[in-house]
Amino acid sequence: MSARRSLAAKLAALPHEERQRIWHSLSAAERQQLAYEWRFWARPEQLAPPGEWSTWLILTGRGWGKNRTGAEWIRAEVESGRRKRLALVARTAADVRDTVVEGESGLLAISPPGFRPEWEPSKRRLTWPNGAIGTTYTADEPDALRGPQHDGAWCDELASWRAGPEAWSNLMMGLRLGRDPRVVVTTTPRPVKLVKDLLADPHTVVTRGRTYDNLENLAPTFQRTVIARYVGTRLGRQELEGLVLEDAQGALWKRDLIEAHRVAKAPELRRIVVALDPSGTSGADSDECGIGVAALGADGHGYVLDDRSGVMSPAEWGKLAVSLYHMHSADRIVAEANFGGDMCEQVIRGVRDAEDRPVGASVPYKKLTASRGKAARAEPVAALYEQGRVHHVGVFAELEDELCSWEPNSGQRSPNRLDWLVWALTELMLGDGGAENWLGYLSAEVARQRGEIPAETRAAAPEAAEPATLHPLIEEPVRPWMEDQAAFSGGQK
C-alpha cells in the first residue's frame, strides 16, 4: 500500500523532527513551488504513464482524484510546450465550466500564479501565458467538434455523454495537429460501447482505481453519504471500486438490447409526457426524485428523450417538471400519487415563473396510483424493450445503470429513475387503451405474416384510444392482462 502513496503522504508519515528538518531545508521559493508540484502530491498512478499511447483512460470510482489528474496532465503538457491547441470536453456546458475549468480541481485552481490561464467564458477559451489555447466543448452538441483541430484533449465523464459516439468520432477526426496528439479520458466506469471500444484499443493505456485509494483526502460528509449509499451493493462495485459491470443476472433490462435500438434522433412524435416519481425531501441521504421525458413516435415506438433525476426538494422538482413540459412541448405531466397523495399536483399547480406568473396552474396533469408491485409494473415495459419497440435518444448513463442493475425482489433500494420510465411508457404504450391499440398493431402484423392480409399492407401504428380487434393468436393469452389495465394504471382516465 505504501508504494501507492504520494510523496506528500510519505513525508507526513515521518517523525515530526524529520519532517521539520526537511521543511526547513527548503527555501521560501521552493516551499511556494511545492504547493503546485504535482509530482509531490500525486499518487504514482495519477502520473501520466510512460511509452507510446494515444488515449489514457482513467477508469475509477468516485472521489479517486481523476478530475485533478486530468487537469494536471493538461497543465504539464502546456507548460512543457508539447500541446498548444487543446479540446476540453464534458457532457454539458455547465459540466465543462464547473468541473474542468472552474472546479476545485479544475484548470484555474491547480495552476500556479505565474502560469495561470486567462479564462474567457464568452469565447469558451483558456489562454496560457505561453500562447497555448484550450477550447471548451459540450459533448451534447457534437457538431461543434466537427472541424476544429487539436493536438491534445481532456474528455471528462465520457461514459455519461449522451451523444458519446458522435462527439468522440468528431473529436478524433480533429485530433491531427503535431506529431503525437493525445487525449486523456477521466470517467466513472460504465459498460457503454464507447468505453468497451477504448478498453479494446491497443493504443489505449488504462488506469483503474478505487474510491478508497483517496480516502484520506475525502471529506467526512462524502464518506457518510456517497460511500454509505453504495457500499455493499452491486452498483457500489462500479461507483466505488471502479469496475466495469455487466448486467445483473436477474435484471429485466439488458444493455445489449438498449444499445442495439439506441438512436441519435427521434422521428416524428405523436405524444410526449413528463413523468415524475416524487421525493419529499432533499437532504444528502434522501432518495432521488425520478423525473424524465418520453414520447410515442408516429411509428408506434417509444422514445426516451430526457432523464433529469436527482436529489431535489419538492419546489425544485415541481419547477423542473413544468420546465420540461414546456421545453419538450409535452402533452401532460404524469406522476405517482402513492407518495404524498395529492401533494404532487399541488406542487405542480403552485409553480410560478421569474415574473411570478402561475405557469403550473394550467399544465395538464394525471395522477397515477400503483396497485401492483414494482416488478409487475416493470415487466410489461421491459418486454417492449425486448421487442425492439423502445429507443433511447442518446445515452442516459445513470438511468441505464439502474435499469440493468435492478433485480426484482432483491431488496435493493427503490429505483427512482426506473420508476419514472415505467410510468411514462405505461402511459404512452400500455395504459388507457394504449395496450389494446398496441396489441391491435401486433395483430395486424401477425395476420400479414401469416398471409391473411396482403403482404404490402402495413398495420397503422397505434394511435386512437378505441379498442382494437385482436388476432385470435394474440387475444387469448393477453385478454386477462388487458382486462386488468384499469387497476394497473390506477383507473385514471
C-alpha positions as CSV (number, residue, x, y, z in Angstrom):
1,M,0.0,0.0,0.0
2,S,2.9,2.4,0.8
3,A,4.1,2.2,-2.8
4,R,0.8,3.8,-4.0
5,R,1.1,6.7,-1.6
6,S,2.1,10.2,-2.7
7,L,5.4,11.7,-1.6
8,A,3.4,14.1,0.5
9,A,1.7,11.3,2.3
10,K,5.1,9.6,2.9
11,L,6.5,12.8,4.2
12,A,3.6,13.2,6.5
13,A,4.2,9.7,7.9
14,L,7.8,10.6,9.0
15,P,8.6,11.6,12.6
16,H,8.0,15.2,13.5
17,E,11.7,16.0,13.8
18,E,12.4,14.6,10.4
19,R,9.6,16.5,8.8
20,Q,10.8,19.7,10.3
21,R,14.4,19.1,9.1
22,I,13.2,18.6,5.5
23,W,10.9,21.5,5.6
24,H,13.5,24.0,6.9
25,S,16.0,22.8,4.4
26,L,13.8,24.3,1.6
27,S,14.0,28.0,0.6
28,A,10.9,30.2,0.7
29,A,10.6,30.0,-3.1
30,E,10.9,26.2,-3.0
31,R,8.2,25.9,-0.4
32,Q,5.9,28.1,-2.5
33,Q,6.7,26.0,-5.6
34,L,5.9,22.8,-3.7
35,A,2.3,23.8,-3.3
36,Y,1.9,23.4,-7.1
37,E,4.3,20.5,-7.6
38,W,2.0,17.7,-8.8
39,R,4.7,15.0,-8.6
40,F,4.9,15.7,-4.9
41,W,1.1,15.5,-4.2
42,A,0.1,12.8,-6.8
43,R,-0.1,9.1,-6.1
44,P,2.1,7.2,-8.6
45,E,-0.9,6.0,-10.6
46,Q,-2.0,9.6,-11.1
47,L,1.1,10.5,-13.1
48,A,1.0,10.1,-16.9
49,P,2.1,6.6,-18.0
50,P,5.3,6.3,-20.0
51,G,5.6,4.9,-23.5
52,E,3.6,5.4,-26.7
53,W,-0.1,5.8,-26.4
54,S,-3.0,7.8,-27.9
55,T,-5.5,7.6,-25.1
56,W,-5.0,7.5,-21.4
57,L,-8.3,6.1,-20.0
58,I,-8.7,6.8,-16.3
59,L,-11.4,4.5,-15.1
60,T,-12.0,4.9,-11.4
61,G,-14.5,5.1,-8.6
62,R,-15.9,8.4,-7.3
63,G,-13.6,10.6,-5.4
64,W,-10.4,8.9,-6.7
65,G,-9.0,12.2,-8.0
66,K,-9.5,11.7,-11.7
67,N,-10.5,15.3,-12.3
68,R,-7.4,16.6,-10.6
69,T,-5.3,14.1,-12.6
70,G,-6.9,15.2,-15.9
71,A,-6.3,18.9,-15.1
72,E,-2.7,18.3,-14.1
73,W,-2.0,16.4,-17.3
74,I,-3.3,19.3,-19.3
75,R,-1.2,21.7,-17.3
76,A,2.0,19.7,-17.6
77,E,1.6,19.3,-21.4
78,V,1.0,23.0,-21.8
79,E,3.9,24.1,-19.6
80,S,6.3,21.7,-21.4
81,G,5.2,23.1,-24.8
82,R,4.1,19.7,-26.0
83,R,0.5,20.8,-26.5
84,K,-0.6,24.2,-27.9
85,R,-4.2,23.6,-29.1
86,L,-6.4,21.6,-26.7
87,A,-10.0,20.5,-26.6
88,L,-11.7,20.4,-23.2
89,V,-14.9,18.3,-23.4
90,A,-17.5,17.5,-20.9
91,R,-21.2,16.4,-21.3
92,T,-22.8,19.8,-20.8
93,A,-21.7,23.4,-20.8
94,A,-22.2,23.5,-17.0
95,D,-20.1,20.4,-16.6
96,V,-17.2,21.8,-18.6
97,R,-17.4,25.1,-16.8
98,D,-18.0,23.9,-13.2
99,T,-15.7,20.9,-13.3
100,V,-13.0,21.2,-16.0
101,V,-12.3,24.9,-15.8
102,E,-13.6,26.5,-12.6
103,G,-13.9,23.4,-10.3
104,E,-12.0,22.9,-7.1
105,S,-9.7,20.5,-9.1
106,G,-10.1,22.4,-12.4
107,L,-7.5,24.1,-14.5
108,L,-7.8,27.5,-12.9
109,A,-7.5,26.2,-9.3
110,I,-4.4,24.0,-10.0
111,S,-2.4,26.5,-12.0
112,P,0.4,28.4,-10.2
113,P,0.0,32.2,-10.1
114,G,2.8,32.8,-12.6
115,F,1.2,30.4,-15.2
116,R,-2.5,30.7,-14.7
117,P,-4.5,30.8,-18.0
118,E,-6.9,33.6,-18.8
119,W,-10.5,32.4,-18.9
120,E,-12.9,34.0,-21.4
121,P,-16.3,32.2,-20.9
122,S,-17.9,34.0,-23.8
123,K,-15.3,32.6,-26.2
124,R,-15.2,29.2,-24.4
125,R,-11.4,29.8,-24.3
126,L,-8.5,29.4,-21.9
127,T,-5.2,31.1,-23.0
128,W,-2.0,30.3,-21.2
129,P,1.0,32.8,-20.9
130,N,3.0,30.8,-23.5
131,G,0.2,31.2,-26.1
132,A,-1.4,27.7,-25.7
133,I,-5.1,27.7,-26.1
134,G,-7.8,25.4,-24.7
135,T,-11.3,25.5,-26.1
136,T,-14.3,24.1,-24.2
137,Y,-16.9,21.9,-25.9
138,T,-20.1,20.3,-24.9
139,A,-20.4,16.6,-25.9
140,D,-24.2,17.0,-26.1
141,E,-23.5,19.3,-29.1
142,P,-21.2,17.0,-31.1
143,D,-21.3,19.1,-34.3
144,A,-19.2,21.8,-32.5
145,L,-16.3,19.4,-32.6
146,R,-16.6,18.9,-36.3
147,G,-13.9,20.9,-38.0
148,P,-11.6,22.4,-35.2
149,Q,-8.1,20.8,-35.0
150,H,-6.2,20.0,-31.8
151,D,-3.1,18.3,-30.6
152,G,-4.5,17.2,-27.2
153,A,-7.7,16.8,-25.4
154,W,-9.3,16.1,-22.0
155,C,-12.6,14.3,-22.0
156,D,-14.4,14.2,-18.7
157,E,-17.1,11.6,-17.8
158,L,-17.1,10.2,-21.3
159,A,-19.3,7.3,-20.2
160,S,-22.1,9.7,-19.5
161,W,-22.0,11.6,-22.8
162,R,-25.5,11.3,-24.4
163,A,-24.1,11.8,-27.9
164,G,-20.9,9.9,-27.0
165,P,-20.0,8.0,-30.2
166,E,-20.7,11.0,-32.5
167,A,-18.9,13.5,-30.2
168,W,-15.9,11.2,-29.8
169,S,-15.7,10.5,-33.5
170,N,-15.7,14.2,-34.3
171,L,-13.0,14.9,-31.7
172,M,-10.8,12.1,-33.1
173,M,-11.1,13.5,-36.6
174,G,-9.8,16.8,-35.4
175,L,-7.0,15.4,-33.3
176,R,-4.4,15.8,-36.0
177,L,-2.1,18.6,-35.1
178,G,1.5,17.9,-34.1
179,R,3.5,14.7,-34.2
180,D,1.9,13.0,-31.2
181,P,-1.7,14.0,-30.5
182,R,-3.0,12.5,-27.3
183,V,-6.2,12.5,-25.2
184,V,-6.9,11.8,-21.5
185,V,-10.3,10.4,-20.6
186,T,-11.5,10.6,-17.0
187,T,-14.7,8.8,-16.3
188,T,-16.6,6.6,-13.8
189,P,-16.8,3.2,-15.5
190,R,-19.9,2.2,-17.2
191,P,-20.3,-0.7,-19.7
192,V,-21.3,1.5,-22.6
193,K,-20.0,0.6,-26.1
194,L,-17.6,3.6,-26.3
195,V,-15.8,2.6,-23.1
196,K,-15.6,-1.0,-24.2
197,D,-14.2,0.0,-27.6
198,L,-11.5,2.1,-25.8
199,L,-10.6,-0.8,-23.5
200,A,-10.1,-3.0,-26.5
201,D,-8.0,-0.4,-28.4
202,P,-4.3,-1.4,-28.3
203,H,-3.3,2.3,-28.3
204,T,-5.2,2.9,-25.0
205,V,-3.4,2.7,-21.7
206,V,-5.8,2.2,-18.7
207,T,-5.5,3.4,-15.1
208,R,-8.0,1.9,-12.7
209,G,-8.6,3.0,-9.1
210,R,-11.0,2.8,-6.2
211,T,-12.6,5.5,-4.1
212,Y,-10.7,4.0,-1.1
213,D,-7.3,4.9,-2.7
214,N,-8.0,8.6,-1.9
215,L,-10.0,8.2,1.3
216,E,-7.6,10.3,3.4
217,N,-8.4,13.3,1.2
218,L,-12.2,12.9,1.1
219,A,-14.5,14.9,3.3
220,P,-16.3,13.1,6.1
221,T,-19.7,14.1,4.5
222,F,-18.6,12.3,1.3
223,Q,-17.9,9.2,3.3
224,R,-21.2,9.4,5.1
225,T,-23.4,10.0,2.0
226,V,-21.8,8.6,-1.1
227,I,-19.9,5.7,0.3
228,A,-22.6,4.7,2.7
229,R,-25.2,4.8,-0.1
230,Y,-23.2,2.4,-2.3
231,V,-21.1,0.2,0.0
232,G,-22.0,-3.4,-0.2
233,T,-24.2,-3.0,-3.3
234,R,-23.6,-4.3,-6.8
235,L,-23.6,-0.7,-8.1
236,G,-21.1,0.1,-5.5
237,R,-18.6,-2.1,-7.3
238,Q,-18.9,0.4,-10.2
239,E,-19.1,3.7,-8.3
240,L,-16.6,2.8,-5.5
241,E,-14.5,0.0,-6.8
242,G,-14.2,1.4,-10.3
243,L,-15.2,-1.8,-12.1
244,V,-17.0,-2.1,-15.4
245,L,-20.1,-4.2,-14.6
246,E,-22.1,-6.3,-17.0
247,D,-25.8,-6.7,-16.5
248,A,-27.1,-8.2,-13.2
249,Q,-28.2,-11.8,-13.8
250,G,-31.8,-11.2,-12.8
251,A,-32.2,-7.7,-14.3
252,L,-35.2,-7.1,-16.6
253,W,-33.3,-4.9,-18.9
254,K,-30.1,-5.8,-20.8
255,R,-27.5,-3.3,-22.1
256,D,-27.1,-5.0,-25.4
257,L,-30.8,-4.5,-26.2
258,I,-30.7,-0.8,-25.2
259,E,-27.6,-0.3,-27.3
260,A,-29.0,-2.2,-30.3
261,H,-32.0,0.1,-30.5
262,R,-30.4,3.4,-29.5
263,V,-31.0,6.3,-31.9
264,A,-29.3,9.7,-32.3
265,K,-32.6,11.5,-33.2
266,A,-36.2,10.8,-32.6
267,P,-38.6,10.7,-35.5
268,E,-42.0,12.5,-35.8
269,L,-43.6,12.3,-32.3
270,R,-47.3,11.9,-31.6
271,R,-47.4,12.2,-27.9
272,I,-44.9,13.4,-25.2
273,V,-45.2,13.1,-21.4
274,V,-43.1,14.2,-18.5
275,A,-43.1,11.5,-15.8
276,L,-42.4,12.1,-12.2
277,D,-41.7,9.8,-9.3
278,P,-41.5,12.4,-6.5
279,S,-39.5,12.6,-3.3
280,G,-40.4,14.6,-0.3
281,T,-37.1,15.8,1.0
282,S,-33.8,17.0,-0.5
283,G,-31.2,16.0,2.2
284,A,-27.9,14.3,1.4
285,D,-29.4,11.0,2.5
286,S,-32.7,11.4,0.5
287,D,-33.8,9.3,-2.4
288,E,-33.5,10.8,-5.8
289,C,-36.6,12.2,-7.4
290,G,-37.2,10.3,-10.7
291,I,-38.1,12.7,-13.5
292,G,-37.8,12.4,-17.2
293,V,-39.4,12.7,-20.6
294,A,-40.6,10.0,-23.0
295,A,-42.6,10.0,-26.2
296,L,-44.7,7.9,-28.6
297,G,-43.5,8.1,-32.1
298,A,-45.5,8.1,-35.3
299,D,-44.1,4.6,-35.9
300,G,-45.7,3.3,-32.7
301,H,-42.4,3.1,-30.9
302,G,-41.5,4.6,-27.6
303,Y,-38.6,7.1,-27.3
304,V,-36.8,8.1,-24.2
305,L,-35.9,11.8,-24.6
306,D,-34.5,13.0,-21.3
307,D,-33.6,12.0,-17.7
308,R,-33.2,14.7,-15.1
309,S,-33.5,12.7,-11.9
310,G,-31.6,13.8,-8.8
311,V,-31.9,14.8,-5.2
312,M,-34.3,17.7,-5.1
313,S,-36.8,19.5,-2.8
314,P,-40.5,19.4,-3.9
315,A,-40.1,23.1,-5.0
316,E,-37.2,22.1,-7.2
317,W,-38.7,19.0,-8.9
318,G,-42.0,20.9,-9.4
319,K,-40.3,23.7,-11.2
320,L,-38.2,21.2,-13.3
321,A,-41.3,19.2,-14.2
322,V,-43.1,22.3,-15.5
323,S,-39.9,23.5,-17.3
324,L,-39.5,20.1,-19.1
325,Y,-43.2,20.2,-20.0
326,H,-42.7,23.5,-21.9
327,M,-39.2,22.6,-23.2
328,H,-40.4,19.5,-24.9
329,S,-43.9,20.7,-25.8
330,A,-45.3,17.8,-23.8
331,D,-48.9,16.8,-23.7
332,R,-49.1,16.2,-20.0
333,I,-47.3,15.5,-16.7
334,V,-47.9,12.2,-15.1
335,A,-46.9,11.4,-11.5
336,E,-47.1,8.6,-9.0
337,A,-49.5,9.6,-6.2
338,N,-48.7,6.8,-3.7
339,F,-46.2,9.1,-2.1
340,G,-47.8,12.2,-0.7
341,G,-51.3,11.7,-2.2
342,D,-52.4,15.0,-3.8
343,M,-49.2,16.8,-2.7
344,C,-47.6,16.3,-6.1
345,E,-50.3,18.0,-8.0
346,Q,-50.4,20.8,-5.5
347,V,-46.6,21.4,-6.0
348,I,-47.0,21.4,-9.8
349,R,-50.0,23.8,-9.7
350,G,-48.1,26.2,-7.4
351,V,-45.1,26.6,-9.8
352,R,-44.6,30.3,-10.8
353,D,-42.0,31.7,-13.2
354,A,-39.5,34.5,-12.7
355,E,-42.2,37.1,-13.3
356,D,-44.5,35.4,-10.7
357,R,-46.9,34.1,-13.3
358,P,-48.6,30.8,-12.4
359,V,-47.1,28.6,-15.2
360,G,-48.0,25.4,-13.5
361,A,-51.7,26.1,-12.9
362,S,-52.9,25.1,-16.4
363,V,-50.5,22.2,-17.1
364,P,-52.4,19.0,-18.0
365,Y,-51.7,16.6,-15.1
366,K,-52.6,13.0,-14.4
367,K,-52.3,11.2,-11.1
368,L,-51.2,7.6,-11.2
369,T,-51.7,5.1,-8.4
370,A,-49.7,1.9,-8.2
371,S,-51.9,-1.0,-7.5
372,R,-49.3,-3.6,-8.3
373,G,-45.7,-4.2,-7.1
374,K,-42.8,-2.6,-8.8
375,A,-41.8,-5.8,-10.7
376,A,-45.3,-6.4,-12.0
377,R,-45.4,-2.8,-13.3
378,A,-41.9,-3.0,-14.8
379,E,-42.1,-6.4,-16.7
380,P,-44.5,-5.2,-19.5
381,V,-42.3,-2.2,-20.1
382,A,-39.2,-4.4,-20.2
383,A,-41.0,-6.6,-22.7
384,L,-41.4,-3.6,-25.0
385,Y,-37.6,-3.2,-25.0
386,E,-37.2,-6.9,-25.8
387,Q,-39.4,-6.4,-28.8
388,G,-37.2,-3.5,-30.0
389,R,-40.1,-1.0,-29.6
390,V,-38.3,1.4,-27.2
391,H,-35.4,3.6,-28.2
392,H,-33.1,5.8,-26.1
393,V,-32.4,9.0,-27.9
394,G,-28.7,9.3,-26.9
395,V,-27.1,7.9,-23.8
396,F,-28.7,8.1,-20.3
397,A,-25.9,6.6,-18.3
398,E,-27.4,6.7,-14.8
399,L,-30.8,5.6,-16.0
400,E,-29.3,2.7,-17.9
401,D,-27.2,1.7,-14.9
402,E,-30.3,1.5,-12.8
403,L,-32.3,-0.5,-15.4
404,C,-29.6,-3.1,-15.9
405,S,-28.6,-3.5,-12.2
406,W,-32.1,-3.7,-10.6
407,E,-33.2,-7.2,-9.9
408,P,-36.9,-7.7,-8.9
409,N,-37.5,-9.0,-5.3
410,S,-33.8,-8.4,-4.5
411,G,-34.5,-5.9,-1.7
412,Q,-32.4,-3.2,-3.5
413,R,-33.0,0.5,-2.9
414,S,-36.0,1.9,-4.7
415,P,-35.0,2.6,-8.3
416,N,-36.5,6.1,-8.9
417,R,-35.2,6.6,-12.5
418,L,-36.6,3.2,-13.4
419,D,-39.9,4.2,-11.8
420,W,-40.4,7.4,-13.9
421,L,-39.6,5.4,-17.1
422,V,-42.1,2.7,-16.3
423,W,-44.8,5.3,-15.6
424,A,-44.1,7.2,-18.8
425,L,-44.0,4.2,-21.1
426,T,-47.0,2.7,-19.5
427,E,-49.0,5.9,-20.1
428,L,-47.8,6.1,-23.7
429,M,-47.9,2.5,-24.8
430,L,-49.8,0.3,-22.3
431,G,-52.4,2.5,-20.5
432,D,-55.8,4.0,-21.3
433,G,-56.4,1.8,-24.3
434,G,-52.8,2.1,-25.4
435,A,-52.3,-1.6,-24.7
436,E,-55.3,-2.6,-26.9
437,N,-54.1,-0.4,-29.7
438,W,-50.6,-1.7,-29.4
439,L,-51.8,-5.3,-29.5
440,G,-54.0,-4.5,-32.4
441,Y,-51.0,-3.3,-34.2
442,L,-49.2,-6.6,-33.5
443,S,-52.4,-8.5,-34.5
444,A,-52.3,-6.9,-37.9
445,E,-48.6,-7.7,-38.2
446,V,-49.3,-11.4,-37.3
447,A,-52.1,-11.5,-40.0
448,R,-49.8,-10.0,-42.6
449,Q,-47.0,-12.5,-41.7
450,R,-49.5,-15.4,-42.0
451,G,-50.8,-14.2,-45.4
452,E,-54.2,-13.4,-44.0
453,I,-53.9,-9.8,-45.4
454,P,-51.9,-8.6,-48.4
455,A,-48.2,-8.6,-47.8
456,E,-47.9,-5.0,-48.8
457,T,-50.4,-3.9,-46.2
458,R,-48.7,-2.5,-43.1
459,A,-50.5,-2.1,-39.9
460,A,-51.1,1.5,-38.8
461,A,-49.1,2.5,-35.7
462,P,-51.2,2.5,-32.6
463,E,-52.8,5.9,-32.0
464,A,-56.5,6.0,-31.4
465,A,-58.0,5.1,-28.0
466,E,-60.7,2.9,-29.5
467,P,-60.4,-0.8,-28.5
468,A,-58.7,-2.8,-31.2
469,T,-59.8,-6.1,-32.9
470,L,-57.2,-8.7,-31.9
471,H,-56.0,-11.6,-33.9
472,P,-57.1,-14.9,-32.2
473,L,-53.4,-15.9,-31.7
474,I,-52.9,-12.8,-29.6
475,E,-56.3,-12.3,-27.9
476,E,-56.5,-15.5,-25.8
477,P,-53.2,-15.1,-23.9
478,V,-53.4,-11.4,-23.3
479,R,-57.1,-10.7,-22.7
480,P,-56.9,-11.3,-18.9
481,W,-54.0,-9.0,-18.7
482,M,-55.8,-6.3,-20.7
483,E,-58.8,-6.5,-18.5
484,D,-56.7,-5.6,-15.5
485,Q,-55.3,-2.5,-17.1
486,A,-57.7,-0.2,-15.3
487,A,-56.2,-1.3,-12.0
488,F,-52.7,-1.2,-13.5
489,S,-53.0,2.5,-14.4
490,G,-54.9,3.4,-11.3
491,G,-58.2,3.7,-13.1
492,Q,-57.3,7.3,-14.0
493,K,-58.8,8.3,-17.4
